[in-house]
Structure formats: C-alpha cells, structure tokens
Amino acid sequence: MKQSIFLFSILCCSLFAQSQEKLLTKRIVYLVDITENVVKQEKNKDTIVSNYKVNERFWWESMDVLMQKWKEGDLKVYNHENKILVWDTMLRQLNTSLERYFKRKLDAKQVQNILDNNINKVEFEEEWTYSPTTMLINKKVLSYTPIIAIDSLYLTDEGFATKNAFLFPLGTIKQNNSIEDTNNLLLITRNIQYTIPIYNYEPYLWWKSNLEEEYSLPYFETMINKAENMEIPIFEGQDQTEALQKHSVLKRRNYTTRTQIIEDLGENMTNEYDTIINLKYNAEDIDYLKFGEEVYFDKTNMTFLKKTNYLSPMISIKDNKGEFLYYYPLYYIRKK
C-alpha cells in the first residue's frame, strides 16, 4: 500500500513538473547497458561474467511478460521500417543472425537460452524537458528496443578485456505513458548509472545520442550561472552529502594547458619556449552527460517510467593527438 501511494505521488509530481518545464529535445535515442561485463580469471581459462546494474529478478520478469505478450499477439512490436514485426518473423531473423555469428545452426533450446539470458541492452527513444528551478532533466520514454548482446574476449596490453561481438535488436515497442495500475509496476532499479554522448555529427542520424545545440547550450549556460550564483546546490560527487561552497564551484571550471610560444626576434631569429595558460571550461565544452536514474516497468502497458536521481555534465579530456583520456565531471546536481 505504501509503495502504491509513493508511486502515485511520483506520477502526480511528474505531471505537475512537466507543465512547468522547458524543452531540451523532442527526440533523443541512446543505448543503456543493463549489465557490466567483466573478465573473470580462472586457472585454466578466462571467462566473461555479467554483473547486473538493475534488479536481475525484476528485469527478467519484465522481459518474460513482454516476450509472452509478443508471442500471443497481444503486443505491437515494430521493425526498423516502422512495420509490425510478428514473433515468428523475429525468431527466424534471430536464428539466421546467430547462425552467421556462430558459423553453425543453433537448435531451438540454444536460441531460447540466448533469449533467456542475453537481453542486456536497451535503446531508448525519449523526449527531455528540464526544470528551470532545479535544472534536473525529466525523461518521457517514447519507445524502447530490447537488444540481445553477446560479448567476446580480446587481448590488450593489460590482459583480456570484453567487447561487443554480436548485437541483435529484437524490435521496438512504442509507449503509452498512462499508468493504470500502480500495483503492477516493477522497481527495476533504485539507481542505474551511465554516461552517454550528447552530440552526434553523423549526417541523417541527428537523433542518435544528440542534443540540438540551440537548446543544449542555453541549458548548460543557465546551469553554470545558477551553480556559480549559488541558486542550486552543487556537489563534487553523486554520493557527497555537503554541497560545494562558491569558491569550490568556481574552481571546477578552471584548468591549465601548456602551449608553445614562438617569439620572432628579427633577422631570421626566433625564441621558442613553453608557457602555461589559465582557461575555463564553458557550456560548449560539455559533450557527455552522466545520469543516475530510478526506473520502473509497467507490466500492464509494457512501458518504462524513469525518474532522474542526479546528473553531471561531463567533458571528455583528450591528449594532444586527440586521443580520449578520461571524463571530467564538472559537478553533480541531484534531487533533494
């Protein structure tokens, strides 16, 4: 009963908030990993172990209900051409793809085992708005695509690591965002954390992990101004209990870089020396977002409900050759 009241209050607050919020994007599509795959070293061989980022039991309960409704024809699923995709057609396509990947034909039991264990990615299509008061992003899921993923091992200088070797999108489910029965909501996770790119310059794929700059830059500029004017609480990390003081917030944007100066001394003579320049990160430097989210699945409507716990604007730091080094979190904002 308490959970039902709590979820109902979330829905009411969400509906009220949406009426007060500003648009960030009408459409963004991005991929979320449900598991984190790591290499387990054993005496005779190395194996891949999947650690779930969500409640494993409720995740598979959600997928089992979805697959059963699809098989029975009670759920509309669409292919990449936006045409209805029936279960048997998907199964034939999956068999063909697996045969091509494994270079042999799998039997029905083996294919079912993959369906029962390897749906570990989801591609979400969403509309994003944000609160001008808190700057937190609210996500309305428009559709989602469960994806079968199989990883393989590859050798690096530090040893074996994992990489995606096989990806198969099962089909896309378009969301009806009405919640009819809060008792039929599964808590997939209290908090799933992931980082996604927010700019994509591939032609004709503007919606893939991409925010339109005409909306995103004003959003980040407002966030920076509110943070530095102490209008919203800012944290150094997602688990910090004490908000940063103003001097610490201001310092988060500062960085130094070394550059070479060539001084012309005349008469074909030059003087070369290195110097340190003090600079600031700005809104246009932010190219990733890190989220922490609470996620529910509605077994009645086959839909996801998300609530942002925290977010961090991230800057990808690269070396002089343009090679990625690490993500720098500018700071964290979170719900109270």
Disulfide bonds with the S-S distance in Angstrom:
none
